């Protein structure tokens, strides 16, 4: 039987208690590889952020990040959905889309003006964030290139989340500020299917985006697409062993 505190309750991975107190925030800036070295660092996490009573468990930093605002049951169910939906390889076809018109699946879903505003805002935010993180491809790129890369990612999709197959709520883009309830602990749950821009692999040599739900983007963290799917497979395998 797995002893609580020695192993991650979701993946079964051994926790790295030898790493506590060794985290250096300066080394972590823009360094996904450094962050991954601390993936098994023990952390305290709310068992269920929406529960009426306070309850914590000790899990890895990786699981704490991936679980986000979900309950344990919701998180394991999400991982199951991901491994059922995703093919063994997450490689996706690269396409070039020079124009900025709406792809067919968005026609009638959101107005062109709303989409273009969203596209410009996302390009600016992603570029600025990557610059702050000193990612090489951001230093040698421009907002215009980010805009093109994000638009290509939108056109390469089909309106669904590539990890779960859930339909993304494109009709809700740019509504968070005005529609998010202020009196909920986790208002993100209401917007879990909002389309977001995510790096397929933040450590890649070039800009590489895909469009996924806010829930998946938040859960995936610093992992590449394939690393995330592999992690979800470990969670499901561990849950099926009867230990959560």
N, C-alpha and C positions, 0 to 999 in steps of 0.2 A: 504494500500500500504506500502511495506517495505521501511523504510527510510535508505538511503545510509549512511554507517558509523556505524549503530547500529547492522546490521546483515550481515553475510557473504553472498556475492552476488551469491555464487554457491550452498551452502548447506542450506542456510536460518537460520543457527545457530546464536544465539546471540553472538556478539563479546565481549570479556572480556577486556574492557578498564581499568578495575581495576588492570590488571596484568602488564601494561606497567611499565618499570623500575624495575621489580622484578626478572628478569631472572638472574640466577647465573650459569655461564658457568662451574664452578668447580663441582657443584652438577649434572650437566647434563652429565658429562663424563660417558659413559657406562650405563646410567640410562634412559632406554626408558620410564619408568613410570613417571619420572620427566618431560621429554619432553612432554608426553601426557597431563600433567597438564596444559601446555601452548599451547595446540592445538588451542584454540580460541583467542590467543593473536592477536590483530590487527597488520597487516603488510602492507606495500606498495608494490604493485606488478605491473609490466608492464602489461597493458591490452593485448598487443600483442608485444612480443619482436622483431618480424620481421617487424613491421609497420614502415612506413616512418617517421611518426611523433611521438613525445614523448607523451605517455599516461599512466597514473597510475590509479589504483583503490585500495581501501582498502578491504582486505579480511583477513581471519584467517591465521595463520601460517600453519595450516593443509592444507588449500586449496592452499596456495602459494607453498608449497612443492609438493603437488599432481599435480598441473597444470604444473609444470616444465617449459619447453620452448614452450608450446602449446598456441594457441590463445584460447579465450573463447569458440568459436564454436568447435574447435578441441577437447578441453578438455571435453565438455559435450558429444560429439560424442563418445569419448573414454570410458567414464563412461557408456554410453548406451550399447556399445559393450560388456563391461565386465559383466554387469548384465544379458545380454541376453545369454552369453556364459557359465557363472558359474552356477553350481547347487546350491541349497539352502545351502548345506553343502560343505565346502572345504576340508573335511577329505580325505586323500589320503592313498592308501595302502602302507605299508612299505615293501620294498624288500631288500634282501641281495645279493650283487653281488661281489663275491671275486676276480674275474679276472678283468683285466683292458683292455680287448679288446673292439673294437668299437661295440656299439649296432647296430642292423640291419639297423636302419634308417639313420645312418651316413656312412655306407659303400658306397664308391663311391662319398661321399659328401666332406669329408675332409680326408687327409692322416693320418694314425695312428700316425706317428711321430709328426704331427702338433697337433693332439688331446692330445697326452701325454705331449707335452710341455705346452699346454694350461692348462691341468689338474694340473700339478705340480706348474705352476705359480699361478693359482687361489687358490690352497690349501695353498701355502705360504702366499699369500696376505690376504686371509680371516683369517687365523690363527693369523698372526701378528696384524691385525686390531682388532680382538676380544681380543687379549692379552692386547693391549693398552687401550681398553675399559674395561678391567678387568672383562670380562664376565666369570663366574665360569667354564663353560664347556670348555673354551679355556685354562684356567690355568691347568686343569686336563687332557688335551688332547695333541695331538701331530700333527705335520704336516701330518704324515701318516694317522691318523684317519680322518683328514679333507679331505685328498685326497680320502679316501674310501667313505666318506659321499657324496662328490661332485659327484664321479663316480656313486654311487647308484642313486643320483638324476637325472643324465643324463640318466641312463638306465630306470628309472621309467617314463621318459617322452616319447614323441612320435615325437619330433622335432618341436612342436608348443608351443606357449606361453599359459600357463595354464589359464590365465585370459581372453585373447581375442581370442585365437584359431589361431592367425596369425602364419604363418610359420617362424621359426627363421632362420637367415642367418648364418648357421654353416660354410659355405664356406668362411666367412669373419673373423673368429676368428684370433686374433693376427695381424690384418691389420690396426688397428686404428692409430698407430704411423706413419705409412708410407702413409696411404691413406687419412687421415683427411685433408680437405682443410683448409688452414690457413687464408683465407680471408673472411670466413663466420662468422656471428654473432653467429649462433647456428649450428655448424657442426654436433652436436649430432643427428640432424634430419636425416642425411644420414645413421646413424648407429643405428637408433631407434629399429631395429629388431635384433641387435647383441645379441647372447646368453650371459646371465650373471648369476652369482650364487647369490641367494638371500636367506636369512633366512626366512623360513615360518613364524616363530614367534621369533623375537630376544630375547624375554623374557622367552622362553621355558627353561626347566631345562637341556635339552640335545641338541646336534647339530641336526638341522633339516633344510635341504636345499631343494630348488627346482630351476629349471632352467627357467628363464623367460627373456623377452626382456629387453634391456637397458631402454627403455621408461617406462615400468612397474616398474622395479626395482627403478628407479629414482623417479617415482610418488608415489610408495607405502611407501617410507620412513621408519619410525619406526613402522608402523602398522603391526599387524598380517595379515595373508591372509584374514581371515573372517572380521576383522575390516575394511580392505580396501574395500572389496566388499560391506559391509554395508554402508560405506561412499559414494561410487559411486552410490548406490541406492538412497541416500538422494539427491545427486546432480541431478540425473535424475528426481526424483519426484519434486524437486524444479523448475527445468527448465520447466517441463510440466505444472507447475502452472503459467508460463508466466513471471517469474521474474528471471533474470540472472544478 
